[in-house]
Amino acid sequence: MPDKVLLICSSTAANIQKVREILHHRILFNGSECHLLCSSSDLPYLQKEPPARQVWVFPHLRNLRDGFRLWLRIRGQRYRMVAVLWFGDEGRLRPKLFALVCGGNR
């Protein structure tokens, strides 16, 4: 089974595309399955990107039960690496913090 990498989409579409290109060409990422975690508002522009093996979608902020279930499913995937885009923008803090508890080995 190939290694899995989770990319937390916590920035603009242009930044996400740049990072996916960089990761794809690095030895660290080669041969790994790319999975994405995004908000529902990110889905339209992510569909134009090269496909990911799995796309996880954040539930609504008020839906804590579904957020906890998502976290359990992601933890169960045992990702080798969890990458979060932290470009200094103050927005989208929730996905950035969520990434800290997703359990990647790197």
N, C-alpha and C positions, 0 to 999 in steps of 0.2 A: 504494500500500500504506500503511495507517495506521501511525502510530507505535506502538511497543509499550512497555509499562511493566511491569516485573517487581516484584511486591510480595512481599518475603520475610516469611513468616508466622512471626515469632519472638516472639510474645507470646500473650496470652490471646485467646479468641474474641471477647470484648467489645471489646478494644482493636483487634483487626483490623477488626471491623465499623465502629467509629468512624472509623478511618483510611480505609477504603474509601469511606465516605460523604463525608468531607472531600475526598479526592482526586477523587471523581466530580464534585463541584460546582466544582472549580477549573478555570480556563482551561487550566492546564498539563496537565490530564488529559483534558479533553473531546476526543472523537474518537479517543482512543488505545485500543488493545486492552489489556485488563488480563490479565496472566498471573500466576499464583501459584506460589510455591515453598514447600512445607511438608513436614512429617514425616508419616509414615503415621498417626500418632495424631491429627493435625489434620484428616484427611479427613472424619470423621463430621460435625463441626460446620461445615466449609466447604461441604458439600453443601447446607446450608440457606441459604447466602449467595446473592446474585445470581451467576449463572454467570460463570466466567472463560473466556476463549478457550482457555487452556492451563493445565493444572495439572501442575507438576513435583513429584516426590516425592523427598526425600533418601533415598539408599540407607542401609543399616545402617552404622554408624560403622566397623565392621571391614572393610567392603567398599570398599577404597580404589580399586580398578579401576573400579567402577561410579560412584564419586564423581567420579573424573577424567573419565569419559565424560560424565557429567551436566554437569560444568563446561564441557567442550568444546561440547556441544550448546547450552548457555545462551549461551556466548560467541558462537557462530555466529548467534544470533538478533539480535544488534546492537540491544540495547534502548536506547531513548533515555534512559530513567530507570530506576534500580534503587532502590526504596524499602525500607528496613529499619526495623522498629519497635524502637526502643531506649529502653525505658521505665525504665531503671535497674535492672531485675531482673537478677540475676546468672545466672539459668538460661538455657538455650538459647543458649549462647555460639557454638556451631558454626554455626548458620544466620547469625548476625550477622557472624561472620568470613568466611563463605563469600560473603556479599554484597559484601564489599570487593573481591573478585577477579572479579566477574561482568561487569565491563566496560560499565556504563552510561555514557552521555555526561554524565549529571547525577547 
